[in-house]
Amino acid sequence: MADGDAAELVEVDYDPLPAVVDPEAALAPDAELQFPELGSNVAGGLRVADGAAALDGAEVVVRARMVNQRLAVVPMEGNAILADPTTGDFPLTVHVSTQMPHGFRNQLVGIFGYEQDQVRVIAPHVGGGFGGKAGMIGEHTATIGAARALGRPVAWVETRSENLQSMPHSRGQIAYYELGLTREGRMTGLRCRVVGDAGAYSGFGGALPIHQTYTMAPGVYDIPKVGYDVVSAMTTTTPMGAFRGAGRPEAAAHIERLVDLAAAELDLDPAELRRRNFLDPAAFPLVTQTGAHYDVGDYDLPLREALRLGNYEKLREEQAARRESGDPVQLGIGLAVYVEITAGGGGSEYGSVRVHPDGTATVQAGTSAHGQGHATSFAMLVADRLGIPFDNIRYEQSDTASVPRGGGTGGSRSLQMGGSAVRVAADDVRAQAVRRAATLLEANADDVELTEDGAFGVVGVPSVTVSWEQVLAEGEIFAGVDEKQEGATFPFGAHLSVVEVDTETGRVTPRSHLAVDDCGRILNPLLVEGQQHGGLAQGIAQALFEEVLFDADGNPITGTLADYHIPTAADLFSFEAVTTETPTPMNVLGAKGIGESATIGSTPAVQNAVIDALAPFGVTHIDLPCTPERVWRAVQSGGGDPWREPPAVFADLPVRGADIEDESGAI
């Protein structure tokens, strides 16, 4: 348009898409279709051949319809990117807040047609990811495209409201669970029918209830029959994705809530009912009814610790006294015993160690930290194996120009995958150094050891040693490896939560929360505790505060932090986070993940505690989050039946393992 020309107003007929924000309503026969050409809002789903048979022979059946609400990721730093086509060394350099720089680069070159060596991706210090920064999004693509078209650097930084509305949400499941038991409290079967909210475009998030939640549905229990039917429904809302747990928190919340219902029905202590049904530690490794290959587990170990450290019997005595006195502020005690899956994606991870002639070392790993302390952990590994002072070790990550490859960070894989690769590389460097030292000492390499003070000497001859500097006189020593883990690991733990509930106002005040988490062998206790604290804050927040909401027209009504309630320091309280150690045989470190564990264990423990406080009022269930209004209404209504019949759509789903095959016939 030339200067001075008037802008032409063009009228466009716009037929807005009818809002469908309820995933169950999206499955109704008369539901508005998001994509009419598909004929359905079903994004995907599977069922077992005869799910109802899981309850055959049960003497007692408890059931509940449970809502695991939609959550926002809310990282401290939202998405941000700077695309620069003007740097000399690479046609394109991208600085981006991401968990997986190599994966980001691979997506980028696929979209824009670059070769991998033409693009450099750097993830600087990232203010949190939690699963929400695991790939390229539309704004990344637009920013890069604009930079290429303009031939100049272009940046985009997301606002908080944009982040709350557009970063993939998570959870968002409606679950119909039924648990069969004998009158003595032995579990005989579990039937699950789950509706997952996929959001507007079903991708990774739409698959989570179909795979991850299914895999972890039986939890820590020896349940001989499991029926699991699941459907993901498309709604006119933000698409779903990964977030701290990614399908596993829902499974734990559902089964742990159901166990408390069963304990109340059978008049058993919730701890005792759990103990009667734990998988036998002597049976590990084992394959569950849903196909999970559990590596190692002793689920009574953290439960015993939680009951002991929490003075469980004293708590029950205090609870009984409050109930007898009619105190309007009732005490609730909640338990949850969980198992989760970490490093479930398989594959391998890169790690390297390079010792320089001056005796310093550089460590690289293909994982990418956003607050977990990788630099500390991996430097500790090298210092321990090579005797090099911690301060002389430099760590490199998150730059595709220097780190050749990497799977990034997600699914609590960093230490067990990246750390194991660094450990193996360090052992390789140590072996090379020992061989050089043996030559200098005129000894057999089998007789040379690395002493505690970081020198090389011959066993039994302490007076003659050579230093790292002498060993490195002929040049640096390097080892880079891709360490593969043959399967996932399965951390576990027990949480004990104590809350006070004001029955006149519905206000829930957390009093204490004890987390006993088992992540295998612990490398750095402080880093583990930090991950526990972060996970506890998130899990407790889901139980009491957080929920993404849309109005009937599909407009987000939790688009700012004034509406979406994340807890402040004033809302939380002191956590007691302890650990047990059950090393895994799956990697050289014996380590399992810890980044998501406390989130998974804490939410059902708090929910169970709130409902436990209201048992004298006939309350048997409250959906998440347990807000004051929901709690108050439950007290006023005297509870109610937590069950209603699920949608009919499950009967029409393809059978898992039978109807879904690729062209080769493989499932």
C-alpha positions as CSV (number, residue, x, y, z in Angstrom):
1,M,0.0,0.0,0.0
2,A,1.5,3.3,-1.0
3,D,1.9,6.2,1.4
4,G,-1.3,8.1,1.8
5,D,-3.6,5.4,0.4
6,A,-6.6,4.6,2.6
7,A,-6.7,1.3,4.2
8,E,-9.4,-1.0,2.8
9,L,-11.8,-2.5,5.4
10,V,-12.6,-6.1,4.5
11,E,-15.5,-7.8,6.3
12,V,-15.0,-11.5,6.9
13,D,-17.7,-13.8,8.0
14,Y,-16.5,-15.6,11.1
15,D,-18.3,-18.6,12.6
16,P,-16.7,-19.2,16.0
17,L,-16.1,-22.7,17.0
18,P,-18.6,-23.8,19.6
19,A,-17.0,-24.1,23.0
20,V,-16.5,-27.6,24.4
21,V,-14.7,-27.3,27.7
22,D,-15.9,-30.4,29.5
23,P,-14.2,-33.6,28.2
24,E,-17.1,-35.8,29.2
25,A,-19.6,-33.5,27.4
26,A,-17.3,-33.7,24.3
27,L,-18.0,-37.5,24.2
28,A,-21.8,-37.1,24.2
29,P,-23.6,-38.3,21.1
30,D,-24.9,-34.7,20.4
31,A,-21.6,-32.9,21.2
32,E,-20.4,-30.1,19.0
33,L,-17.5,-31.4,16.9
34,Q,-14.2,-29.6,17.0
35,F,-13.3,-31.1,13.7
36,P,-16.5,-32.1,11.9
37,E,-14.7,-33.9,9.2
38,L,-13.5,-36.4,11.8
39,G,-17.0,-37.2,12.9
40,S,-15.9,-37.4,16.6
41,N,-14.2,-35.6,19.4
42,V,-12.4,-38.8,20.3
43,A,-8.6,-38.3,19.8
44,G,-7.8,-41.9,20.8
45,G,-8.6,-44.6,23.2
46,L,-8.1,-48.2,24.1
47,R,-9.8,-50.8,26.3
48,V,-9.1,-54.2,27.6
49,A,-11.1,-57.1,26.2
50,D,-13.3,-57.6,29.3
51,G,-12.7,-54.9,31.9
52,A,-15.7,-55.9,34.0
53,A,-14.2,-59.3,34.6
54,A,-11.5,-57.7,36.8
55,L,-14.2,-57.5,39.6
56,D,-15.3,-61.1,39.3
57,G,-15.2,-62.9,42.6
58,A,-14.8,-59.7,44.7
59,E,-16.7,-59.8,48.0
60,V,-16.5,-56.1,48.4
61,V,-16.3,-53.4,45.7
62,V,-15.7,-49.7,46.3
63,R,-16.0,-47.2,43.5
64,A,-15.6,-43.5,42.9
65,R,-15.7,-41.0,40.1
66,M,-12.6,-38.8,40.6
67,V,-11.4,-35.6,39.0
68,N,-7.7,-34.8,38.6
69,Q,-8.0,-31.2,37.6
70,R,-6.3,-29.4,34.8
71,L,-3.1,-27.6,35.9
72,A,-0.8,-24.9,34.4
73,V,3.0,-25.5,34.5
74,V,3.8,-21.9,35.7
75,P,7.7,-22.0,35.4
76,M,9.4,-19.1,37.1
77,E,10.6,-18.0,33.6
78,G,8.2,-18.4,30.6
79,N,9.2,-19.1,27.1
80,A,11.8,-16.9,25.5
81,I,13.9,-17.1,22.3
82,L,16.5,-15.0,20.4
83,A,17.2,-16.1,16.8
84,D,20.3,-14.6,15.3
85,P,21.3,-15.2,11.6
86,T,24.2,-12.8,11.8
87,T,26.8,-14.7,13.7
88,G,29.8,-15.6,11.7
89,D,30.4,-19.2,12.8
90,F,26.8,-20.5,12.1
91,P,24.2,-19.5,9.6
92,L,21.8,-19.5,12.6
93,T,22.4,-19.2,16.3
94,V,19.4,-19.6,18.6
95,H,19.3,-18.8,22.4
96,V,16.2,-20.4,23.8
97,S,14.7,-21.4,27.1
98,T,14.4,-25.1,26.6
99,Q,14.9,-28.4,28.4
100,M,16.3,-30.2,25.4
101,P,18.6,-28.1,23.2
102,H,19.6,-30.9,20.9
103,G,16.0,-32.0,20.4
104,F,15.1,-28.3,19.7
105,R,17.9,-28.2,17.1
106,N,16.7,-31.4,15.4
107,Q,13.2,-30.0,15.1
108,L,14.4,-26.7,13.8
109,V,16.5,-28.2,11.0
110,G,13.6,-30.4,10.0
111,I,11.3,-27.4,9.7
112,F,13.7,-25.0,8.0
113,G,15.8,-27.3,6.0
114,Y,19.2,-26.6,7.6
115,E,21.9,-29.2,8.1
116,Q,22.6,-29.9,11.8
117,D,26.1,-28.3,11.7
118,Q,24.6,-25.1,10.4
119,V,22.6,-24.4,13.5
120,R,23.8,-23.7,17.0
121,V,21.3,-23.9,19.9
122,I,22.2,-22.6,23.3
123,A,20.0,-22.9,26.4
124,P,21.3,-20.4,28.9
125,H,20.3,-20.5,32.5
126,V,16.7,-21.6,32.4
127,G,14.2,-20.6,35.1
128,G,12.3,-23.8,35.3
129,G,10.8,-26.2,32.8
130,F,8.9,-29.0,34.5
131,G,8.1,-30.6,31.1
132,G,6.6,-27.5,29.5
133,K,9.7,-26.6,27.6
134,A,10.4,-29.8,25.8
135,G,10.1,-28.8,22.1
136,M,9.5,-26.1,19.5
137,I,6.2,-24.2,19.6
138,G,4.6,-21.9,17.1
139,E,6.1,-18.7,18.5
140,H,9.6,-20.3,18.2
141,T,8.9,-21.1,14.6
142,A,7.6,-17.6,13.9
143,T,10.5,-15.9,15.6
144,I,13.1,-17.9,13.6
145,G,11.2,-17.4,10.4
146,A,11.1,-13.6,11.0
147,A,14.9,-13.6,11.7
148,R,15.6,-15.4,8.5
149,A,13.4,-13.2,6.5
150,L,14.8,-9.9,7.9
151,G,18.4,-11.1,8.2
152,R,18.7,-9.7,11.7
153,P,18.3,-10.9,15.2
154,V,14.7,-11.3,16.4
155,A,13.6,-12.0,20.0
156,W,10.3,-13.0,21.6
157,V,9.6,-13.2,25.3
158,E,6.4,-14.6,26.6
159,T,4.2,-12.7,29.1
160,R,2.9,-14.5,32.2
161,S,-0.7,-14.4,30.9
162,E,0.5,-15.8,27.5
163,N,2.3,-18.5,29.4
164,L,-0.7,-19.4,31.5
165,Q,-3.0,-19.7,28.5
166,S,-0.7,-21.2,25.9
167,M,2.0,-23.4,27.5
168,P,0.5,-26.9,27.4
169,H,-1.5,-27.7,30.5
170,S,-1.5,-31.1,32.2
171,R,-3.4,-33.6,34.4
172,G,-7.1,-33.1,33.4
173,Q,-8.5,-36.6,33.9
174,I,-11.9,-37.8,35.0
175,A,-11.5,-41.4,36.4
176,Y,-14.0,-44.0,37.2
177,Y,-12.2,-46.5,39.4
178,E,-13.6,-49.7,41.1
179,L,-11.6,-51.9,43.4
180,G,-12.6,-55.4,44.4
181,L,-11.5,-57.0,47.6
182,T,-12.1,-59.9,49.9
183,R,-13.7,-59.1,53.3
184,E,-10.2,-59.7,54.8
185,G,-8.9,-56.8,52.8
186,R,-7.0,-58.6,50.0
187,M,-7.4,-56.8,46.6
188,T,-8.8,-59.0,43.9
189,G,-9.2,-56.7,40.9
190,L,-9.2,-53.2,39.7
191,R,-11.4,-51.7,37.0
192,C,-10.5,-48.3,35.6
193,R,-12.3,-46.2,33.0
194,V,-10.6,-42.9,32.4
195,V,-11.5,-39.8,30.3
196,G,-8.5,-37.7,29.4
197,D,-8.9,-34.1,28.4
198,A,-6.6,-33.7,25.3
199,G,-7.3,-30.0,24.7
200,A,-7.7,-28.6,21.2
201,Y,-5.0,-30.6,19.4
202,S,-4.2,-34.0,20.8
203,G,-0.5,-34.8,20.8
204,F,1.8,-35.9,23.5
205,G,-0.7,-34.8,26.2
206,G,-3.5,-36.8,24.7
207,A,-1.5,-40.0,24.9
208,L,-0.6,-39.7,28.6
209,P,-3.7,-41.3,30.0
210,I,-3.6,-44.0,27.4
211,H,0.0,-45.0,28.2
212,Q,1.6,-43.5,31.3
213,T,-1.5,-43.6,33.6
214,Y,-2.4,-47.1,32.4
215,T,1.1,-48.4,33.1
216,M,1.1,-47.1,36.6
217,A,-2.6,-47.8,37.4
218,P,-2.1,-50.6,40.0
219,G,0.6,-48.7,41.8
220,V,2.4,-50.5,44.6
221,Y,-0.2,-53.2,45.0
222,D,-0.4,-56.9,44.1
223,I,-3.7,-56.8,42.1
224,P,-4.2,-60.0,40.1
225,K,-6.6,-58.5,37.6
226,V,-6.6,-55.0,36.1
227,G,-9.1,-53.7,33.6
228,Y,-8.3,-50.3,32.1
229,D,-10.3,-48.5,29.4
230,V,-9.4,-45.0,28.4
231,V,-10.4,-42.3,25.9
232,S,-8.8,-38.9,25.2
233,A,-11.4,-36.3,24.2
234,M,-10.6,-33.1,22.3
235,T,-12.0,-29.9,23.8
236,T,-11.7,-26.3,22.7
237,T,-9.1,-25.5,25.3
238,T,-5.3,-25.3,25.6
239,P,-3.7,-28.6,24.5
240,M,-2.3,-30.9,27.1
241,G,1.3,-31.8,27.6
242,A,3.9,-33.0,30.1
243,F,4.2,-31.5,33.5
244,R,6.1,-32.8,36.5
245,G,5.0,-36.4,36.5
246,A,3.2,-36.6,33.1
247,G,0.5,-39.2,33.7
248,R,1.9,-40.8,36.8
249,P,0.5,-38.4,39.4
250,E,-3.0,-39.1,38.1
251,A,-2.5,-42.9,38.5
252,A,-1.2,-42.5,42.1
253,A,-4.0,-40.1,43.1
254,H,-6.7,-42.4,41.8
255,I,-5.5,-45.6,43.3
256,E,-4.5,-44.1,46.7
257,R,-7.9,-42.4,47.0
258,L,-9.6,-45.7,46.3
259,V,-7.6,-47.5,48.9
260,D,-8.7,-45.1,51.6
261,L,-12.3,-45.7,50.5
262,A,-11.8,-49.4,50.8
263,A,-10.2,-49.0,54.3
264,A,-13.3,-47.1,55.5
265,E,-15.6,-49.7,54.0
266,L,-13.8,-52.6,55.6
267,D,-13.2,-50.7,58.9
268,L,-9.4,-51.1,58.6
269,D,-6.6,-48.7,59.3
270,P,-5.5,-47.3,55.9
271,A,-1.9,-48.2,56.7
272,E,-2.8,-51.8,57.4
273,L,-4.8,-52.2,54.3
274,R,-1.9,-51.0,52.2
275,R,0.5,-53.4,53.9
276,R,-1.8,-56.4,53.2
277,N,-1.5,-55.7,49.5
278,F,2.0,-54.5,48.8
279,L,4.0,-56.3,46.1
280,D,6.4,-58.7,47.7
281,P,10.0,-57.3,47.8
282,A,11.3,-60.8,47.1
283,A,9.4,-60.9,43.8
284,F,11.4,-58.2,42.1
285,P,12.2,-57.6,39.3
286,L,8.7,-58.3,38.2
287,V,6.2,-57.4,35.5
288,T,2.9,-55.9,36.6
289,Q,-0.5,-56.6,35.1
290,T,-0.2,-53.5,33.0
291,G,3.2,-54.4,31.6
292,A,5.5,-52.3,33.8
293,H,8.9,-53.8,34.4
294,Y,9.5,-52.9,38.1
295,D,13.2,-53.0,38.8
296,V,13.3,-53.1,42.7
297,G,11.0,-52.2,45.5
298,D,10.3,-52.5,49.2
299,Y,7.2,-50.4,49.7
300,D,6.8,-51.1,53.4
301,L,10.2,-49.6,54.1
302,P,9.2,-46.0,53.5
303,L,5.8,-46.5,55.0
304,R,7.3,-47.8,58.2
305,E,9.6,-44.8,58.3
306,A,6.7,-42.4,57.7
307,L,4.6,-44.0,60.5
308,R,7.5,-43.9,62.9
309,L,8.8,-40.5,62.2
310,G,5.3,-39.0,62.1
311,N,4.2,-40.6,65.4
312,Y,1.2,-42.1,63.6
313,E,-0.4,-43.6,66.7
314,K,-0.2,-40.3,68.6
315,L,-1.8,-38.6,65.7
316,R,-4.7,-41.0,65.7
317,E,-5.2,-40.4,69.4
318,E,-5.3,-36.7,69.0
319,Q,-7.8,-37.1,66.1
320,A,-10.0,-39.3,68.3
321,A,-10.0,-36.7,71.1
322,R,-11.0,-33.9,68.7
323,R,-13.8,-35.9,67.3
324,E,-15.1,-36.8,70.8
325,S,-15.0,-33.2,71.9
326,G,-16.8,-32.0,68.9
327,D,-14.1,-29.5,68.0
328,P,-15.1,-27.5,64.9
329,V,-11.5,-27.8,63.7
330,Q,-10.9,-31.4,62.9
331,L,-7.7,-33.2,62.4
332,G,-7.1,-35.2,59.2
333,I,-4.4,-37.8,58.6
334,G,-3.6,-38.9,55.1
335,L,-1.4,-41.6,53.7
336,A,-0.1,-42.3,50.2
337,V,2.3,-44.9,49.0
338,Y,3.4,-44.5,45.4
339,V,5.6,-45.9,42.7
340,E,6.5,-44.0,39.6
341,I,8.5,-44.5,36.4
342,T,11.6,-42.5,35.6
343,A,13.8,-42.5,32.5
344,G,10.9,-44.2,30.8
345,G,11.9,-43.0,27.3
346,G,14.9,-45.4,27.1
347,G,17.6,-44.5,24.6
348,S,21.0,-43.4,25.7
349,E,22.8,-40.3,27.0
350,Y,26.1,-38.7,26.2
351,G,28.8,-37.8,28.8
352,S,32.4,-36.9,28.5
353,V,35.4,-36.1,30.7
354,R,38.5,-34.3,29.5
355,V,41.5,-33.9,31.8
356,H,43.8,-31.0,30.7
357,P,47.6,-30.9,31.0
358,D,47.3,-28.4,34.0
359,G,45.4,-31.0,36.0
360,T,42.0,-29.4,35.6
361,A,39.0,-31.2,34.0
362,T,36.1,-30.4,31.8
363,V,32.9,-32.5,32.1
364,Q,30.1,-32.5,29.5
365,A,26.7,-34.1,29.5
366,G,23.8,-34.2,27.1
367,T,21.2,-33.5,29.7
368,S,20.3,-29.8,30.3
369,A,19.8,-28.4,33.8
370,H,17.1,-25.9,34.7
371,G,17.8,-25.7,38.4
372,Q,18.5,-29.3,39.4
373,G,22.2,-28.9,40.1
374,H,23.8,-31.0,37.3
375,A,27.1,-29.1,37.5
376,T,27.5,-30.0,41.1
377,S,26.4,-33.6,40.7
378,F,28.5,-34.4,37.7
379,A,31.6,-32.7,39.1
380,M,31.2,-34.7,42.3
381,L,31.2,-37.9,40.2
382,V,34.5,-36.9,38.5
383,A,36.1,-35.7,41.7
384,D,35.3,-39.0,43.4
385,R,36.6,-41.2,40.5
386,L,39.7,-39.1,39.6
387,G,40.8,-37.4,42.7
388,I,40.8,-34.0,41.1
389,P,39.7,-31.2,43.4
390,F,36.1,-30.1,42.9
391,D,37.1,-26.5,42.2
392,N,39.3,-27.7,39.3
393,I,36.4,-29.2,37.4
394,R,34.4,-27.2,34.8
395,Y,31.0,-28.3,33.5
396,E,29.6,-27.7,30.0
397,Q,26.0,-28.3,28.9
398,S,23.2,-27.0,26.8
399,D,25.2,-25.8,23.8
400,T,25.0,-27.9,20.6
401,A,28.3,-26.4,19.3
402,S,30.3,-27.9,22.2
403,V,28.3,-30.9,23.4
404,P,27.9,-33.2,20.4
405,R,24.6,-34.8,21.3
406,G,22.1,-35.3,24.1
407,G,18.6,-36.3,25.0
408,G,18.1,-33.4,27.3
409,T,16.2,-33.3,30.6
410,G,12.8,-34.9,31.2
411,G,11.2,-37.8,33.0
412,S,13.7,-37.5,35.9
413,R,16.4,-39.1,33.7
414,S,19.4,-36.8,34.3
415,L,21.5,-38.5,37.0
416,Q,20.7,-42.1,36.1
417,M,21.4,-41.4,32.3
418,G,23.7,-38.4,32.1
419,G,25.4,-39.1,35.4
420,S,26.0,-42.7,34.5
421,A,27.6,-41.6,31.2
422,V,29.9,-39.2,33.1
423,R,30.8,-41.9,35.6
424,V,31.6,-44.4,32.8
425,A,33.7,-41.7,31.0
426,A,35.5,-40.9,34.2
427,D,36.4,-44.6,34.7
428,D,37.7,-44.7,31.2
429,V,39.9,-41.6,31.8
430,R,41.1,-43.2,35.1
431,A,42.1,-46.4,33.3
432,Q,44.0,-44.4,30.6
433,A,45.8,-42.5,33.3
434,V,46.7,-45.6,35.3
435,R,48.3,-47.1,32.1
436,R,50.4,-44.0,31.6
437,A,51.3,-43.9,35.3
438,A,52.4,-47.6,35.1
439,T,54.8,-46.7,32.3
440,L,56.3,-43.9,34.4
441,L,56.5,-46.1,37.5
442,E,57.8,-49.1,35.5
443,A,55.1,-51.2,37.0
444,N,52.3,-53.4,35.8
445,A,49.1,-51.4,35.4
446,D,47.2,-53.9,37.6
447,D,49.5,-52.9,40.5
448,V,48.9,-49.1,40.1
449,E,46.3,-47.3,42.1
450,L,45.0,-43.8,42.5
451,T,45.6,-42.7,46.0
452,E,43.3,-40.7,48.2
453,D,45.4,-37.6,47.8
454,G,45.1,-37.8,44.0
455,A,48.5,-39.3,43.1
456,F,49.3,-42.6,41.3
457,G,51.4,-45.2,43.1
458,V,52.2,-48.8,43.2
459,V,50.3,-50.9,45.7
460,G,52.5,-51.6,48.7
461,V,55.1,-49.0,47.7
462,P,53.8,-45.7,49.2
463,S,57.1,-43.9,48.9
464,V,57.0,-43.6,45.0
465,T,54.2,-41.8,43.3
466,V,53.5,-39.7,40.2
467,S,51.1,-36.8,40.0
468,W,48.4,-36.0,37.5
469,E,50.6,-33.3,36.0
470,Q,53.3,-35.9,35.3
471,V,50.8,-38.3,33.8
472,L,49.5,-35.5,31.6
473,A,52.9,-34.5,30.3
474,E,52.3,-36.3,27.0
475,G,48.9,-34.6,26.6
476,E,45.3,-34.5,27.8
477,I,43.2,-37.6,28.4
478,F,39.6,-37.7,27.0
479,A,36.7,-40.2,27.1
480,G,33.2,-39.6,25.7
481,V,30.6,-42.3,25.9
482,D,26.9,-42.9,25.1
483,E,25.5,-44.8,28.1
484,K,22.4,-46.9,27.5
485,Q,20.0,-48.0,30.1
486,E,18.0,-51.1,29.2
487,G,14.8,-50.1,31.0
488,A,13.1,-47.5,33.2
489,T,13.6,-47.3,36.9
490,F,10.8,-47.1,39.5
491,P,11.3,-44.8,42.5
492,F,8.8,-45.2,45.3
493,G,7.9,-43.7,48.7
494,A,5.3,-43.0,51.4
495,H,3.9,-39.7,52.4
496,L,2.1,-38.8,55.6
497,S,0.1,-35.5,55.6
498,V,-1.6,-33.9,58.6
499,V,-4.1,-31.1,58.1
500,E,-6.6,-29.2,60.2
501,V,-10.0,-28.5,58.7
502,D,-12.3,-25.8,60.0
503,T,-15.7,-27.5,59.4
504,E,-17.5,-24.2,59.8
505,T,-15.6,-22.3,57.0
506,G,-14.1,-25.1,55.0
507,R,-10.6,-23.7,55.4
508,V,-7.8,-26.4,55.2
509,T,-4.6,-25.6,57.1
510,P,-1.7,-28.0,56.4
511,R,0.0,-28.7,59.7
512,S,2.8,-31.1,58.7
513,H,3.9,-33.2,55.8
514,L,6.4,-36.0,55.9
515,A,7.8,-37.4,52.7
516,V,9.9,-40.6,52.7
517,D,11.1,-41.0,49.1
518,D,13.3,-43.7,47.7
519,C,15.3,-42.7,44.6
520,G,17.9,-45.4,44.8
521,R,21.5,-44.5,45.7
522,I,21.8,-40.8,46.7
523,L,24.7,-38.8,45.3
524,N,24.1,-35.4,46.9
525,P,21.6,-35.4,49.8
526,L,21.0,-31.6,49.6
527,L,20.1,-31.7,45.9
528,V,17.7,-34.6,46.6
529,E,16.1,-32.7,49.4
530,G,15.7,-29.6,47.2
531,Q,13.9,-31.7,44.6
532,Q,11.7,-33.2,47.3
533,H,10.8,-29.7,48.5
534,G,9.9,-28.5,45.1
535,G,7.9,-31.5,44.4
536,L,6.0,-31.2,47.7
537,A,5.1,-27.6,47.0
538,Q,3.7,-28.6,43.6
539,G,1.8,-31.7,44.9
540,I,0.3,-29.9,47.9
541,A,-0.7,-27.0,45.6
542,Q,-2.6,-29.4,43.4
543,A,-4.4,-30.8,46.4
544,L,-5.5,-27.5,47.8
545,F,-5.1,-24.5,45.4
546,E,-4.4,-24.9,41.7
547,E,-6.9,-25.4,38.9
548,V,-7.2,-24.1,35.3
549,L,-10.8,-23.0,34.5
550,F,-12.6,-21.9,31.4
551,D,-16.1,-20.3,31.1
552,A,-18.9,-21.8,29.1
553,D,-17.8,-20.0,26.0
554,G,-14.2,-21.4,26.2
555,N,-12.6,-18.2,27.5
556,P,-9.8,-18.8,30.1
557,I,-10.7,-17.4,33.5
558,T,-7.5,-18.2,35.2
559,G,-5.3,-16.2,32.9
560,T,-3.3,-14.3,35.5
561,L,-1.7,-15.2,38.8
562,A,-4.4,-13.2,40.5
563,D,-6.8,-15.9,39.3
564,Y,-4.6,-19.0,39.2
565,H,-3.6,-19.6,42.7
566,I,-0.1,-20.9,43.1
567,P,0.9,-21.0,46.8
568,T,3.2,-18.4,48.2
569,A,5.6,-18.9,51.1
570,A,2.8,-17.8,53.4
571,D,0.5,-20.6,52.2
572,L,3.1,-23.3,52.8
573,F,4.8,-24.7,55.8
574,S,7.9,-26.7,56.8
575,F,8.3,-30.0,55.1
576,E,10.1,-33.0,56.5
577,A,11.8,-34.7,53.6
578,V,13.7,-37.9,54.3
579,T,14.9,-40.8,52.2
580,T,15.5,-44.5,52.1
581,E,17.9,-46.1,49.6
582,T,17.1,-49.1,47.5
583,P,19.7,-49.1,44.7
584,T,18.6,-50.1,41.2
585,P,20.5,-52.6,39.2
586,M,19.7,-50.7,36.0
587,N,22.7,-48.4,36.0
588,V,26.2,-48.1,37.4
589,L,25.2,-45.5,40.0
590,G,22.2,-47.4,41.4
591,A,20.3,-44.2,41.0
592,K,16.7,-43.5,40.1
593,G,14.9,-40.2,39.5
594,I,13.7,-37.8,42.2
595,G,12.5,-34.7,40.4
596,E,8.8,-35.8,40.2
597,S,8.5,-38.2,43.1
598,A,7.4,-35.9,45.8
599,T,4.8,-34.4,43.5
600,I,3.3,-37.8,42.9
601,G,3.2,-38.8,46.6
602,S,2.0,-35.6,48.1
603,T,-1.2,-34.8,46.3
604,P,-3.2,-38.0,47.3
605,A,-1.8,-37.8,50.9
606,V,-3.2,-34.3,51.3
607,Q,-6.5,-35.2,49.7
608,N,-6.8,-38.2,51.9
609,A,-6.0,-36.1,54.9
610,V,-8.7,-33.6,54.1
611,I,-11.4,-36.2,53.6
612,D,-10.2,-38.2,56.7
613,A,-10.9,-35.1,58.8
614,L,-14.5,-35.0,57.6
615,A,-15.3,-38.7,58.1
616,P,-17.6,-37.9,61.1
617,F,-19.7,-35.8,58.8
618,G,-20.3,-38.7,56.4
619,V,-18.0,-37.2,53.7
620,T,-16.3,-39.9,51.6
621,H,-14.8,-37.9,48.8
622,I,-13.9,-34.4,47.7
623,D,-12.6,-33.7,44.2
624,L,-9.3,-31.9,43.7
625,P,-8.5,-29.2,44.6
626,C,-10.0,-29.3,48.1
627,T,-10.9,-25.6,48.2
628,P,-12.7,-24.1,51.2
629,E,-15.9,-23.9,49.2
630,R,-15.8,-27.6,48.2
631,V,-14.9,-28.6,51.7
632,W,-17.7,-26.5,53.2
633,R,-20.3,-27.8,50.7
634,A,-19.3,-31.4,51.5
635,V,-19.8,-30.8,55.2
636,Q,-23.2,-29.2,54.6
637,S,-24.4,-31.9,52.3
638,G,-23.1,-34.8,54.5
639,G,-21.0,-36.2,51.7
640,G,-22.8,-38.2,49.1
641,D,-22.1,-41.1,46.7
642,P,-18.8,-40.4,44.8
643,W,-19.9,-42.7,42.0
644,R,-21.9,-42.2,38.8
645,E,-22.0,-44.3,35.7
646,P,-19.3,-43.4,33.1
647,P,-20.0,-42.4,29.5
648,A,-21.0,-45.2,27.2
649,V,-18.2,-44.4,24.8
650,F,-15.8,-47.0,26.3
651,A,-17.7,-49.9,24.8
652,D,-16.8,-48.8,21.3
653,L,-13.1,-48.4,21.8
654,P,-10.5,-50.8,20.1
655,V,-9.1,-53.5,22.3
656,R,-5.7,-52.9,23.7
657,G,-3.1,-55.3,22.2
658,A,-5.5,-56.7,19.6
659,D,-7.2,-54.1,17.4
660,I,-4.2,-51.7,17.1
661,E,-1.5,-53.0,14.9
662,D,0.9,-51.5,12.4
663,E,1.5,-52.9,8.9
664,S,4.0,-55.4,10.2
665,G,1.5,-56.9,12.7
666,A,3.4,-55.6,15.7
667,I,1.3,-54.1,18.5
